[in-house]
Structures are given as structure tokens and as C-alpha cells.
Amino acid sequence: MTERRFAGTVALITGGSSGIGRAAALGFAREGAMVVIASRGAERGEFVRRELEALGAEADFIPTDVSQSGQVEQLISRTIARFGRLDYAFNNAAAVDVGVFKLSADFSEEEFDRHIAINLKSVWLCMKHEIRQLLDQGAGGAIVNTSSVNGLGGVPQNALYAASKAGVLGLTKSAAQEYAKQGIRINGLVPGGFDTPMLRGVFERVSPEDPLAAETGLMQAVPLGRVGRPEEAADAVLWLCSSAASYVTGHSLIVDGGLTAAFR
């Protein structure tokens, strides 16, 4: 029997109740990890927890708004209380549907603050407390933060999302340099279009009368000619956390079917 890559370790996934986060949680569970998922949606979170346990994994779901410092602190403390340690963290929670698509000057200050809180501050808060825990343990670890191809450049009518996701890459690369000597590797996942509830919501907002047309347009722009499967992004996350990536830190791993290959 092949040895499972993450046997006996503990993985924490925010935004773990759907999409890429759920796929990563299931992947870690199949590879032997004990898994904690966090999200705001209690019903979906409990459903995924049961999925993980059905795979034979020890798992927990902790309802969390990761833009709130106190809730993030509680997430880490509850994880340690349940499993005793932390080895891997996938900071994946985000939202693209704050307000509506607008020109840069038309967003409100409140919408700006919400975008930054949900998509950028949340990653910093999670890293802050995850890194402190990993330093206390003194055994290193790996963190992966989800950015987006939208964070690689400007996005018309989506400037705040693009700015927040670009910020995630800045945080990731800075922290990677700061904590490398302590054995903590920190990398960024830069996904393109994946078949998730978030992306389907975008299609509905872009083309309310015909969401399929928006999906077709994306597929035509992707050299591989299709939308990605969440498991394909999750595989990249698991690789970044694994010993196979032991010399990889501060990296932005683009997984987009070739969407951005022409200009990066």
C-alpha cells in the first residue's frame, strides 16, 4: 500500500465548504491528514465535515468569518485544542460578489473596505496566527494563500477584487522571505477559472440572461479550451504543501489552463 503523503498531520482550510477549498480538504483527508475546515456557511461546512469523516479522516468544521481577528484567533485555538498542532494551512476564503461590477470611481468607500477585509485582511489575519503557532511548535510547516489571475494585472469593472488579490501575492512573498529560516514555506495559488459556485455566480452576474454565454467566452479564451475542475487546483495546493515542494517558497503557482500565458 502506498504511504499517504500527509499521514498524521493537521491541515486547516479556510473557505473549505465549497469549490477549491472543499476539493483541497478532501484531498488532504485522502492523503491521511486530520482536517479542519472553516467557512461562514454552517450547513455546507457540516456537510463537508461529514464527507471528510466518510473518507475515514478525523475532521472538524469551525464556523468562522476570517475577516474578524477574534474569530481567527478562536479558529486556531480550537484547531490546536482538537488536534494538538498545525502543519499546513490553505487560506482560501474569499468573495467576488461584494457590491456589483463597477468602474473604479463608482465603488463606494464601504465596498472598498469590504473587499479588502474579505479578500486581503483575512489572509493576513490567518497568516498572522498560523505563523505564530508554527513558530511555537518549532517544526516548520507550509502555508498556501489563494490569489487569482485577476491579481496579476488590472481587471475592468473589478478593480477592487484585482487589487485585493494582488495584495495577497505581496503578503505571501514578503512573509515567505521572513520565515524561511524557521522552516515555514509560504506560497501562493493563482487560479484561473474553476467550476465553483463562486465562478458560476460570476457568470450569472456578467450575463444574467445567458450565463452559459459567459462560460463559453471564458472557455474560448483558455488554450486548454475548458473550465478547470476544483480538484486540479487542489492538487497544486497539496503539492505545494508536500515534501516534493521542499525547495519552493515565495512562489506564485499559476494554474489557469494557459489563460494568462500570452502576457506573463
Legacy VTK file of the C-alpha trace (Angstrom):
# vtk DataFile Version 3.0
C-alpha trace
ASCII
DATASET POLYDATA
POINTS 264 float
0.000 0.000 0.000
1.362 3.428 -0.960
2.205 5.629 2.018
-0.094 8.615 2.285
1.725 11.954 1.975
0.139 13.704 4.944
-0.458 10.840 7.364
-0.643 12.065 10.960
-0.531 15.763 10.095
-3.086 18.546 10.590
-4.348 20.740 7.755
-6.501 23.847 8.094
-8.520 25.099 5.111
-10.480 28.349 5.141
-13.238 28.645 2.592
-13.323 24.868 2.941
-17.037 24.321 2.458
-17.124 24.586 -1.343
-15.137 24.813 -4.546
-11.354 24.615 -4.410
-11.334 24.656 -0.599
-13.606 21.627 -0.382
-11.548 19.797 -3.002
-8.357 20.513 -1.049
-9.940 19.338 2.204
-10.977 16.068 0.579
-7.503 15.710 -0.918
-5.773 16.176 2.416
-8.185 13.694 4.006
-7.488 11.047 1.362
-3.770 11.544 1.985
-4.109 10.846 5.706
-4.337 14.308 7.275
-6.611 15.411 10.074
-8.576 18.293 8.579
-10.167 21.447 9.941
-12.362 23.459 7.603
-13.611 26.966 8.258
-16.271 28.994 6.485
-19.225 31.236 7.212
-21.845 28.800 5.884
-22.663 26.347 8.677
-24.869 23.993 6.673
-22.344 23.493 3.865
-19.499 23.278 6.352
-21.143 20.481 8.302
-21.886 18.668 5.038
-18.212 18.734 4.043
-17.163 17.648 7.539
-19.315 14.559 7.101
-17.761 13.956 3.680
-14.315 14.033 5.253
-15.304 11.661 8.016
-16.801 9.307 5.428
-13.288 9.054 3.984
-12.052 7.900 7.378
-10.457 11.213 8.336
-10.671 12.965 11.674
-12.268 16.293 10.821
-13.813 19.379 12.333
-15.794 22.326 10.998
-15.421 25.677 12.744
-17.781 28.470 11.609
-15.539 31.487 11.031
-15.597 34.923 9.466
-11.901 35.195 8.663
-12.082 38.973 8.312
-12.627 39.162 12.084
-9.486 38.902 14.222
-11.188 37.369 17.254
-12.781 34.648 15.165
-9.471 33.800 13.500
-7.764 33.532 16.895
-10.535 31.215 18.034
-10.177 29.148 14.842
-6.508 28.496 15.555
-7.014 27.853 19.271
-9.857 25.399 18.586
-7.764 23.618 15.976
-4.943 23.169 18.490
-7.357 22.130 21.246
-8.803 19.423 18.979
-5.695 18.123 17.215
-2.746 19.440 19.206
-0.806 21.054 16.371
-0.913 22.645 12.919
1.181 21.562 9.934
-0.467 23.033 6.835
-2.792 25.946 6.179
-4.640 26.800 2.987
-6.003 30.349 3.251
-8.641 30.182 0.562
-11.692 32.110 1.797
-12.695 34.984 -0.490
-15.632 36.708 -2.122
-16.032 38.327 -5.527
-19.659 39.416 -5.147
-19.162 42.410 -2.850
-21.365 45.069 -4.421
-21.672 44.872 -8.198
-19.239 45.237 -11.086
-18.448 48.936 -11.412
-15.935 51.385 -12.777
-13.170 52.176 -10.291
-14.510 55.629 -9.382
-18.026 54.310 -8.839
-17.305 51.951 -5.946
-18.199 53.250 -2.522
-15.728 53.503 0.320
-17.728 50.828 2.128
-17.349 48.469 -0.827
-13.602 49.118 -0.869
-13.323 48.323 2.830
-15.355 45.120 2.453
-13.293 43.872 -0.494
-10.052 44.439 1.379
-11.380 42.912 4.591
-12.781 39.762 2.993
-10.078 39.076 0.410
-6.874 40.583 1.811
-7.093 41.373 5.525
-8.472 37.866 6.067
-5.343 36.289 4.564
-3.092 38.470 6.706
-5.053 37.640 9.868
-4.899 33.914 9.146
-1.180 34.012 8.366
-0.504 36.073 11.481
-1.958 33.455 13.801
-0.890 30.416 11.778
2.722 31.584 11.650
2.771 32.243 15.392
1.514 28.715 16.005
4.063 27.195 13.639
6.861 29.180 15.295
5.743 27.986 18.721
5.884 24.389 17.505
9.363 24.933 16.049
9.000 22.298 13.349
8.265 24.395 10.265
5.204 23.954 8.100
3.612 25.145 4.892
1.043 27.822 4.078
-0.691 28.401 0.748
-2.682 31.576 0.072
-5.206 31.829 -2.736
-4.768 34.776 -5.059
-6.222 34.903 -8.592
-5.179 35.580 -12.156
-7.141 38.796 -11.582
-4.357 39.769 -9.180
-1.725 39.589 -11.932
-2.986 42.718 -13.678
-5.888 45.134 -13.994
-9.453 43.925 -14.466
-12.010 46.358 -15.926
-15.012 46.812 -13.599
-13.409 44.613 -10.970
-10.587 46.813 -9.709
-11.163 46.158 -6.011
-11.080 42.383 -6.381
-7.943 42.651 -8.545
-6.279 44.940 -6.001
-7.083 42.650 -3.086
-5.766 39.580 -4.907
-2.588 41.399 -5.957
-2.148 42.274 -2.291
-2.331 38.590 -1.368
0.712 37.933 -3.550
2.593 40.794 -1.893
1.833 39.426 1.569
2.765 35.905 0.519
6.149 36.796 -0.965
7.060 39.068 1.944
6.204 36.528 4.626
7.940 33.751 2.677
11.230 35.625 2.932
10.724 36.495 6.585
10.097 32.976 7.884
12.067 30.737 5.517
14.904 30.238 8.008
12.397 28.885 10.529
11.333 26.231 8.020
7.973 27.782 7.166
7.261 27.748 3.439
4.627 30.194 2.160
3.372 30.126 -1.431
0.522 31.499 -3.482
-2.014 29.645 -5.601
-3.026 31.775 -8.599
-6.094 30.091 -10.099
-7.862 30.910 -13.312
-11.464 29.830 -13.941
-12.569 26.757 -11.992
-16.002 25.181 -11.819
-17.026 26.514 -8.419
-20.134 28.176 -7.005
-18.198 31.470 -6.974
-17.426 31.301 -10.695
-20.979 30.279 -11.557
-22.156 33.313 -9.607
-19.829 35.495 -11.682
-21.271 34.060 -14.908
-24.773 34.909 -13.678
-23.763 38.469 -12.842
-21.894 39.043 -16.098
-24.652 37.578 -18.272
-27.889 37.232 -16.252
-29.959 36.263 -19.269
-27.496 33.659 -20.546
-24.806 32.564 -18.048
-23.760 29.837 -20.476
-22.611 32.515 -22.920
-20.227 33.906 -20.290
-18.883 30.430 -19.595
-18.412 29.785 -23.314
-16.499 33.046 -23.642
-14.110 32.000 -20.879
-13.561 28.563 -22.399
-12.729 30.143 -25.743
-10.087 32.315 -24.045
-8.420 29.341 -22.305
-5.900 27.496 -24.502
-6.914 24.160 -22.952
-10.473 25.006 -24.001
-12.320 24.347 -20.763
-13.020 25.479 -17.234
-10.843 23.787 -14.629
-12.001 21.193 -12.137
-11.578 22.172 -8.460
-9.552 19.014 -7.906
-6.932 20.281 -10.370
-6.353 23.373 -8.236
-6.412 21.285 -5.063
-3.701 19.013 -6.459
-1.462 22.079 -6.845
-2.128 23.080 -3.231
-1.289 19.619 -1.932
1.917 19.590 -3.968
2.969 22.969 -2.546
2.440 21.606 0.960
4.201 18.304 0.299
7.845 17.352 0.684
8.063 17.303 -3.119
7.992 21.125 -2.927
10.531 21.360 -0.095
12.649 23.904 -2.020
9.687 26.049 -3.103
8.746 29.171 -1.166
7.623 32.657 -2.149
6.265 31.205 -5.384
3.103 32.194 -7.261
1.843 28.987 -8.858
-0.426 29.893 -11.786
-2.998 27.204 -12.569
-5.189 28.585 -15.346
-5.190 26.307 -18.373
-2.895 28.757 -20.157
-5.272 31.717 -19.871
-2.543 34.207 -18.978
0.342 32.523 -20.827
0.413 35.163 -23.581
1.190 38.066 -21.235
3.068 36.726 -18.218
LINES 1 265
264 0 1 2 3 4 5 6 7 8 9 10 11 12 13 14 15 16 17 18 19 20 21 22 23 24 25 26 27 28 29 30 31 32 33 34 35 36 37 38 39 40 41 42 43 44 45 46 47 48 49 50 51 52 53 54 55 56 57 58 59 60 61 62 63 64 65 66 67 68 69 70 71 72 73 74 75 76 77 78 79 80 81 82 83 84 85 86 87 88 89 90 91 92 93 94 95 96 97 98 99 100 101 102 103 104 105 106 107 108 109 110 111 112 113 114 115 116 117 118 119 120 121 122 123 124 125 126 127 128 129 130 131 132 133 134 135 136 137 138 139 140 141 142 143 144 145 146 147 148 149 150 151 152 153 154 155 156 157 158 159 160 161 162 163 164 165 166 167 168 169 170 171 172 173 174 175 176 177 178 179 180 181 182 183 184 185 186 187 188 189 190 191 192 193 194 195 196 197 198 199 200 201 202 203 204 205 206 207 208 209 210 211 212 213 214 215 216 217 218 219 220 221 222 223 224 225 226 227 228 229 230 231 232 233 234 235 236 237 238 239 240 241 242 243 244 245 246 247 248 249 250 251 252 253 254 255 256 257 258 259 260 261 262 263
